[in-house]
Amino acid sequence: MKIKGLALPVALVCCTVLAGCSTATVVTLQNGTQYLTKDAPKTKSKDGFYEFEDISGKTVRVRADEVATVKKEE
């Protein structure tokens, strides 16, 4: 079997494994607003913000002091 013939199946397996690694997360702000994310948000950056992508694909940046909790969705 040629190497090129193995490339597609190997790529599909890798994509499937990586898709299973994401964990839905709920980010709750001090004012009660909740964001459902596809994956855990990036930790607080040097400028004091959390950055994440919500389930609609929109990139959201919030100040760290506005975040009340970051929990895995149950």
Summary of the structure (lengths in Angstrom):
residues: 74
radius of gyration: 17.2
end to end distance: 44.4
largest distance: 59.3
contacts: 166
relative contact order: 0.21
helix: 27%
strand: 36%
